[in-house]
Amino acid sequence: MNQAQQPTTASRKGYDFGQLTDRIIKAALRVHHELKSGFREIIYQRALALELQAEELDFSREVWIPIHYRGQRIGRHRVDFVVEQG
């Protein structure tokens, strides 16, 4: 089943999430619940990487992605995680 076919979960604000997004959000919430606030970003990234591994999700960290505007590549941006790129 591809992500488009996966059932969705509604958030409290009414947004519908697929199973993959739901798993990522739950992993992030576990990190937040355990660590709370006050640490540097790298600590949360490392903890989230552990949670994503526990979820058996395929991910890459600190990935450069191209940025396009009106069909033209105008730059690139580094994102913290890319999950289940496929």
N, CA and C of each residue as an Amber inpcrd file, in Angstrom:
protein
   258
   0.8530000  -1.1700000   0.0000000   0.0000000   0.0000000   0.0000000
   0.8980000   1.2310000   0.0000000   0.6850000   2.1390000  -0.9520000
   1.4900000   3.3600000  -0.9570000   0.8660000   4.3850000  -0.0240000
   1.6000000   5.4850000   0.1980000   1.1370000   6.4600000   1.1770000
  -0.2070000   7.0710000   0.8040000  -0.4750000   7.2370000  -0.4860000
  -1.7530000   7.8160000  -0.9140000  -2.9180000   6.9110000  -0.5400000
  -2.6820000   5.6020000  -0.4380000  -3.7440000   4.6540000  -0.1300000
  -3.8890000   4.4130000   1.3640000  -2.9550000   4.8850000   2.1690000
  -2.9840000   4.6180000   3.5910000  -4.1020000   5.4060000   4.2460000
  -4.7630000   4.7820000   5.2320000  -5.8010000   5.5120000   5.9580000
  -5.2070000   6.7040000   6.6900000  -6.0270000   7.6990000   6.9480000
  -5.5510000   8.9020000   7.6000000  -6.0370000   8.9600000   9.0400000
  -5.3590000   9.7560000   9.8320000  -5.7330000  10.0200000  11.2070000
  -5.9850000  11.5120000  11.3130000  -7.0950000  11.9030000  11.8950000
  -7.4130000  13.3210000  12.0270000  -6.7730000  13.8770000  13.2930000
  -6.2120000  15.0660000  13.1840000  -5.6470000  15.7350000  14.3530000
  -6.7590000  16.4440000  15.1090000  -6.4050000  16.9580000  16.2710000
  -7.3870000  17.7170000  17.0490000  -7.8400000  18.9740000  16.3110000
  -6.9870000  19.4840000  15.4150000  -7.3440000  20.6880000  14.6620000
  -8.0130000  20.3530000  13.3410000  -8.2570000  19.0610000  13.0880000
  -8.9870000  18.6750000  11.8980000  -8.1390000  18.3340000  10.6920000
  -6.8010000  18.3520000  10.8280000  -5.9410000  17.9800000   9.7180000
  -5.9070000  16.4630000   9.6030000  -5.9040000  15.9530000   8.3840000
  -5.8020000  14.5140000   8.1680000  -4.3650000  14.1380000   7.8760000
  -3.8580000  13.1460000   8.5940000  -2.4980000  12.6640000   8.4130000
  -2.5290000  11.2130000   7.9650000  -1.6260000  10.8610000   7.0590000
  -1.4640000   9.4700000   6.6920000  -0.7280000   8.7370000   7.8000000
  -0.6300000   7.4300000   7.6880000   0.0240000   6.6200000   8.7200000
   1.4800000   7.0230000   8.9270000   2.1850000   7.3260000   7.8560000
   3.5860000   7.7130000   7.9820000   3.7180000   8.9970000   8.7940000
   2.9440000   9.9990000   8.4470000   2.9860000  11.2690000   9.1770000
   2.5980000  11.0580000  10.6320000   1.6000000  10.2220000  10.8760000
   1.1630000   9.9140000  12.2300000   2.3090000   9.3000000  13.0400000
   3.0480000   8.3790000  12.4570000   4.1720000   7.7330000  13.1490000
   5.2850000   8.7320000  13.4510000   5.5530000   9.6390000  12.5060000
   6.5990000  10.6440000  12.7170000   6.1980000  11.5930000  13.8440000
   4.9640000  12.0490000  13.8380000   4.4860000  12.9640000  14.8780000
   4.5290000  12.2910000  16.2430000   4.1040000  11.0380000  16.3070000
   4.1360000  10.3200000  17.5870000   5.5690000  10.1730000  18.0910000
   6.5190000   9.9180000  17.1980000   7.9280000   9.8210000  17.5890000
   8.4130000  11.1600000  18.1480000   8.0590000  12.2480000  17.4820000
   8.4640000  13.5760000  17.9390000   7.8350000  13.9110000  19.2940000
   6.5930000  13.5130000  19.4880000   5.9350000  13.7630000  20.7720000
   6.5700000  12.9570000  21.8960000   7.0320000  11.7380000  21.6020000
   7.7310000  10.9520000  22.6220000   9.0220000  11.6570000  23.0410000
   9.7380000  12.2070000  22.0740000  10.9640000  12.9540000  22.3880000
  10.6190000  14.1590000  23.2600000   9.6070000  14.8980000  22.8690000
   9.2100000  16.0920000  23.6330000   8.7880000  15.7130000  25.0540000
   8.0300000  14.6470000  25.1820000   7.5530000  14.2080000  26.5010000
   8.7230000  13.8120000  27.3990000   9.7050000  13.1470000  26.8320000
  10.8460000  12.6600000  27.6070000  11.8320000  13.7790000  27.9590000
  12.1840000  14.6200000  26.9860000  13.2330000  15.6190000  27.1990000
  12.7250000  16.9810000  27.6550000  11.4660000  17.2790000  27.3480000
  10.9130000  18.6130000  27.6180000  11.7000000  19.6630000  26.8240000
  11.8190000  20.8760000  27.3590000  12.5370000  21.9330000  26.6370000
  13.8420000  22.2650000  27.3410000  14.6980000  22.9980000  26.6290000
  15.9080000  23.5030000  27.2430000  17.2050000  22.9830000  26.6660000
  17.1480000  22.0130000  25.7570000  18.3690000  21.4670000  25.1800000
  18.6460000  22.1050000  23.8230000  19.8820000  21.9530000  23.3700000
  20.2320000  22.4060000  22.0230000  19.5390000  21.5080000  20.9990000
  19.3520000  22.0360000  19.8060000  18.6430000  21.3300000  18.7420000
  19.2550000  19.9590000  18.4450000  20.5610000  19.8470000  18.4830000
  21.2170000  18.5820000  18.1460000  20.7730000  17.4580000  19.0850000
  20.4880000  17.7620000  20.3230000  20.0280000  16.7520000  21.2760000
  18.6760000  16.1980000  20.8370000  17.7630000  17.0760000  20.4360000
  16.4490000  16.6360000  19.9630000  16.5730000  15.8500000  18.6630000
  17.4830000  16.2650000  17.7770000  17.6950000  15.5340000  16.5320000
  18.1720000  14.1140000  16.8090000  19.1160000  13.9800000  17.7090000
  19.6400000  12.6550000  18.0380000  18.5640000  11.7750000  18.6660000
  17.7710000  12.3590000  19.5510000  16.6890000  11.6000000  20.1830000
  15.6400000  11.1870000  19.1460000  15.2930000  12.1010000  18.2400000
  14.3180000  11.7670000  17.2140000  14.8490000  10.6820000  16.2900000
  16.1210000  10.7160000  15.9810000  16.7140000   9.6560000  15.1550000
  16.5390000   8.2980000  15.8420000  16.7230000   8.2530000  17.1490000
  16.5220000   7.0010000  17.8790000  15.0690000   6.5420000  17.8170000
  14.1460000   7.4810000  17.9420000  12.7170000   7.1400000  17.8710000
  12.3230000   6.6660000  16.4720000  12.8550000   7.3190000  15.4400000
  12.5370000   6.8950000  14.0730000  13.0930000   5.5000000  13.8000000
  14.2800000   5.2110000  14.3390000  14.8370000   3.8570000  14.2200000
  13.9400000   2.8500000  14.9240000  13.4610000   3.1990000  16.1130000
  12.5760000   2.3050000  16.8680000  11.2790000   2.0330000  16.0980000
  10.8400000   3.0200000  15.3160000   9.6440000   2.8720000  14.4720000
   9.9570000   2.1170000  13.1800000  11.2340000   1.7660000  12.9940000
  11.7020000   1.0820000  11.7850000  11.4050000   1.8820000  10.5250000
  11.5820000   3.1990000  10.6320000  11.4070000   4.0910000   9.4950000
  12.7630000   4.3580000   8.8530000  12.7780000   4.4030000   7.5260000
  13.9910000   4.7220000   6.7880000  14.1080000   6.2490000   6.7250000
  15.2510000   6.7810000   7.1430000  15.4130000   8.2380000   7.1330000
  16.8590000   8.6080000   6.8750000  17.0360000   9.8430000   6.4360000
  18.3620000  10.4440000   6.2730000  18.3620000  11.7410000   7.0610000
  19.5240000  12.0910000   7.5930000  19.6490000  13.3280000   8.3660000
  20.4650000  14.3520000   7.6030000  20.1290000  15.6160000   7.8390000
  20.8400000  16.7650000   7.2830000  21.0460000  16.6220000   5.7700000
  19.9420000  16.6160000   5.0690000  19.9150000  16.4270000   3.6210000
  19.7270000  17.7850000   2.9390000  20.5200000  18.0150000   1.9070000
  20.3500000  19.2250000   1.0930000  19.3100000  18.9480000   0.0160000
  18.2940000  19.7950000  -0.0630000  17.2540000  19.6310000  -1.0790000
  17.2400000  20.8700000  -1.9790000  16.9560000  20.6810000  -3.2680000
  16.8900000  21.8290000  -4.1750000  15.6060000  22.6360000  -3.9460000
  15.7020000  23.9260000  -4.1170000  14.5530000  24.8250000  -4.0130000
  14.2690000  25.3730000  -5.4080000  13.0140000  25.2270000  -5.8350000
  12.6040000  25.6980000  -7.1640000  11.5430000  26.7880000  -7.0380000
  11.5730000  27.6940000  -7.9550000  10.5670000  28.7430000  -8.0490000
  10.2090000  28.9020000  -9.5150000   8.9370000  28.6950000  -9.8270000
   8.4440000  28.7970000 -11.2000000   9.2860000  27.9860000 -12.1790000
   9.6020000  26.7830000 -11.7430000  10.3350000  25.8700000 -12.6130000
  11.8320000  26.0740000 -12.6650000  12.3260000  27.0530000 -11.9620000
  13.7580000  27.3500000 -11.9710000  14.3630000  27.0170000 -10.6010000
  15.4910000  26.3420000 -10.6460000  16.1860000  26.0840000  -9.3910000
  16.8370000  27.3820000  -8.9310000  16.5040000  27.7910000  -7.7070000
  17.0220000  29.0610000  -7.2090000  17.9470000  28.8860000  -6.0040000
  18.1320000  27.6730000  -5.5780000  19.0230000  27.4520000  -4.4460000
  18.8050000  26.0800000  -3.8480000  19.3050000  25.9270000  -2.6440000
  19.1210000  24.6760000  -1.9240000  18.9980000  24.9870000  -0.4400000
  18.4690000  24.0120000   0.2860000  18.2120000  24.1930000   1.7170000
  18.4910000  22.8780000   2.4260000  19.0940000  22.9500000   3.5980000
  19.3540000  21.7430000   4.3690000  18.1990000  21.4870000   5.3160000
  17.6480000  20.2760000   5.2430000  16.5810000  19.8840000   6.1550000
  17.1320000  18.8880000   7.1620000  16.5460000  18.8560000   8.3400000
  17.0430000  17.9900000   9.3970000  16.8390000  16.5150000   9.0770000
  15.6550000  16.1660000   8.5720000  15.3260000  14.7750000   8.2800000
  14.5370000  14.6610000   6.9850000  14.8010000  13.5950000   6.2500000
  13.9480000  13.1440000   5.1560000  13.5690000  11.7170000   5.5290000
  12.2590000  11.4420000   5.6100000  11.7810000  10.1380000   6.0860000
  11.0680000   9.4110000   4.9520000  11.4500000   8.1240000   4.7750000
  10.7930000   7.2440000   3.7970000  10.6840000   7.9080000   2.4340000
  11.8230000   8.3240000   1.9060000  11.8300000   9.0600000   0.6400000
  11.3100000   8.2330000  -0.5310000  11.5290000   6.9290000  -0.5150000
  10.9960000   6.0580000  -1.5590000  11.6080000   6.1410000  -2.8470000
